[in-house]
């Protein structure tokens, strides 16, 4: 952006928005200092408009590289919504049904898996284990190897009887994508999800690929020293993706404007839910397709966190207000939910201040 245009843009921003951004900067800087967070990037959409995309701290300590809205982080289980959207696109295109049993796709699957459908995998009600049996993050193996290894295991509970979080279910969803499309899981996601939505910096995790602006991951030890986090060699579909704030802001706007999927199919992802034993402020939390949802101040709140060695992330969506808060960090000790709720409170306080000011005029 040219300096003169940038000056005009900032000049015409409402004063409340500028003050609001200042208070958010102060809050995040203080939280990072208190929690020992190395780097953090945040994106905020309010009432359907991007109001903030910014980084704080360092993306890489050794290179003294600053974090920004371009910094690429491992997003952990925030990845699940992308896999769910990839599945819903295949449903929308008539290539899958949510009621399809897993045994339709997985050859040799045991009889006890016959009741497991794609929907059960999406909402964690399959009865499968939390993680694939024998999973080794330092070994690169196809998803099919882990899937076959689970054939002899018992289900933890009868399929569909309750919610129990299962990363393994998303390994199977990734393999169903491969089997259905005859493309590798990474290739399908790139061509039919990321490229279609203009997400040029979102991709499956790779240690070999040259990825501009990639953040290093860090662990804070008990003596407050910082060390490099280990890097999984394995590609875990349940937490598969790298992304940055710029891409996730585009993604949010795509959801708000029904790009990639129809509004009905988007809404189904956080509308077709199963009750979980989790609660937030005494409100039950439900799980849809890669999203958690509950009520906050009487309104629907959709959210999900992500965690991998050296990284923490969170994605908040206030559906009715067309507002989203997205936080990515390269510090696994970060309380991303706490920071996101703090930012949410600042946004609400600014709205209340504006309303009070309007009444007094």
ChimeraX attribute file (.defattr): number of C-alpha atoms within 10 A of each C-alpha:
attribute: neighborCount
match mode: 1-to-1
recipient: residues
	/A:1	7
	/A:2	6
	/A:3	8
	/A:4	8
	/A:5	10
	/A:6	10
	/A:7	11
	/A:8	10
	/A:9	11
	/A:10	11
	/A:11	11
	/A:12	8
	/A:13	11
	/A:14	10
	/A:15	11
	/A:16	13
	/A:17	15
	/A:18	14
	/A:19	12
	/A:20	19
	/A:21	18
	/A:22	11
	/A:23	16
	/A:24	20
	/A:25	16
	/A:26	10
	/A:27	15
	/A:28	19
	/A:29	15
	/A:30	12
	/A:31	18
	/A:32	20
	/A:33	11
	/A:34	10
	/A:35	14
	/A:36	17
	/A:37	24
	/A:38	27
	/A:39	28
	/A:40	31
	/A:41	28
	/A:42	26
	/A:43	23
	/A:44	25
	/A:45	21
	/A:46	15
	/A:47	14
	/A:48	15
	/A:49	13
	/A:50	16
	/A:51	15
	/A:52	18
	/A:53	17
	/A:54	17
	/A:55	23
	/A:56	20
	/A:57	21
	/A:58	23
	/A:59	28
	/A:60	21
	/A:61	18
	/A:62	9
	/A:63	9
	/A:64	10
	/A:65	17
	/A:66	18
	/A:67	24
	/A:68	22
	/A:69	22
	/A:70	20
	/A:71	29
	/A:72	29
	/A:73	29
	/A:74	32
	/A:75	29
	/A:76	24
	/A:77	25
	/A:78	25
	/A:79	24
	/A:80	25
	/A:81	19
	/A:82	21
	/A:83	27
	/A:84	25
	/A:85	20
	/A:86	23
	/A:87	25
	/A:88	24
	/A:89	20
	/A:90	18
	/A:91	15
	/A:92	15
	/A:93	11
	/A:94	9
	/A:95	13
	/A:96	17
	/A:97	16
	/A:98	15
	/A:99	12
	/A:100	15
	/A:101	17
	/A:102	21
	/A:103	17
	/A:104	12
	/A:105	16
	/A:106	17
	/A:107	10
	/A:108	10
	/A:109	17
	/A:110	14
	/A:111	9
	/A:112	15
	/A:113	19
	/A:114	14
	/A:115	16
	/A:116	22
	/A:117	21
	/A:118	22
	/A:119	24
	/A:120	24
	/A:121	28
	/A:122	29
	/A:123	30
	/A:124	28
	/A:125	25
	/A:126	29
	/A:127	24
	/A:128	26
	/A:129	20
	/A:130	14
	/A:131	17
	/A:132	21
	/A:133	15
	/A:134	9
	/A:135	16
	/A:136	13
	/A:137	14
	/A:138	12
	/A:139	11
	/A:140	13
	/A:141	15
	/A:142	13
	/A:143	21
	/A:144	16
	/A:145	11
	/A:146	19
	/A:147	18
	/A:148	17
	/A:149	13
	/A:150	19
	/A:151	16
	/A:152	10
	/A:153	13
	/A:154	13
	/A:155	15
	/A:156	12
	/A:157	15
	/A:158	15
	/A:159	21
	/A:160	18
	/A:161	10
	/A:162	17
	/A:163	21
	/A:164	18
	/A:165	20
	/A:166	21
	/A:167	22
	/A:168	25
	/A:169	27
	/A:170	27
	/A:171	25
	/A:172	24
	/A:173	24
	/A:174	26
	/A:175	21
	/A:176	21
	/A:177	23
	/A:178	17
	/A:179	14
	/A:180	13
	/A:181	14
	/A:182	11
	/A:183	14
	/A:184	14
	/A:185	21
	/A:186	18
	/A:187	16
	/A:188	18
	/A:189	23
	/A:190	19
	/A:191	12
	/A:192	14
	/A:193	19
	/A:194	21
	/A:195	15
	/A:196	13
	/A:197	18
	/A:198	14
	/A:199	19
	/A:200	14
	/A:201	22
	/A:202	24
	/A:203	20
	/A:204	19
	/A:205	23
	/A:206	16
	/A:207	11
	/A:208	7
	/A:209	7
	/A:210	8
	/A:211	14
	/A:212	10
	/A:213	19
	/A:214	20
	/A:215	27
	/A:216	27
	/A:217	26
	/A:218	25
	/A:219	23
	/A:220	20
	/A:221	10
	/A:222	7
	/A:223	6
	/A:224	10
	/A:225	9
	/A:226	16
	/A:227	13
	/A:228	16
	/A:229	18
	/A:230	15
	/A:231	15
	/A:232	17
	/A:233	16
	/A:234	19
	/A:235	22
	/A:236	26
	/A:237	26
	/A:238	26
	/A:239	24
	/A:240	25
	/A:241	25
	/A:242	22
	/A:243	23
	/A:244	28
	/A:245	27
	/A:246	22
	/A:247	21
	/A:248	20
	/A:249	24
	/A:250	15
	/A:251	19
	/A:252	23
	/A:253	20
	/A:254	15
	/A:255	18
	/A:256	15
	/A:257	13
	/A:258	15
	/A:259	15
	/A:260	21
	/A:261	19
	/A:262	15
	/A:263	13
	/A:264	10
	/A:265	17
	/A:266	20
	/A:267	15
	/A:268	14
	/A:269	21
	/A:270	23
	/A:271	19
	/A:272	13
	/A:273	19
	/A:274	19
	/A:275	17
	/A:276	18
	/A:277	10
	/A:278	12
	/A:279	12
	/A:280	11
	/A:281	10
	/A:282	8
	/A:283	11
	/A:284	14
	/A:285	20
	/A:286	23
	/A:287	27
	/A:288	24
	/A:289	27
	/A:290	24
	/A:291	25
	/A:292	23
	/A:293	24
	/A:294	20
	/A:295	17
	/A:296	13
	/A:297	7
	/A:298	7
	/A:299	12
	/A:300	17
	/A:301	20
	/A:302	23
	/A:303	22
	/A:304	21
	/A:305	22
	/A:306	21
	/A:307	22
	/A:308	20
	/A:309	19
	/A:310	24
	/A:311	26
	/A:312	28
	/A:313	30
	/A:314	25
	/A:315	24
	/A:316	23
	/A:317	21
	/A:318	21
	/A:319	16
	/A:320	10
	/A:321	14
	/A:322	16
	/A:323	21
	/A:324	26
	/A:325	22
	/A:326	25
	/A:327	24
	/A:328	30
	/A:329	37
	/A:330	33
	/A:331	30
	/A:332	22
	/A:333	20
	/A:334	27
	/A:335	17
	/A:336	24
	/A:337	18
	/A:338	12
	/A:339	18
	/A:340	21
	/A:341	13
	/A:342	16
	/A:343	21
	/A:344	19
	/A:345	13
	/A:346	17
	/A:347	20
	/A:348	13
	/A:349	13
	/A:350	18
	/A:351	15
	/A:352	12
	/A:353	13
	/A:354	13
	/A:355	11
	/A:356	11
	/A:357	10
	/A:358	9
	/A:359	8
	/A:360	7
	/A:361	5
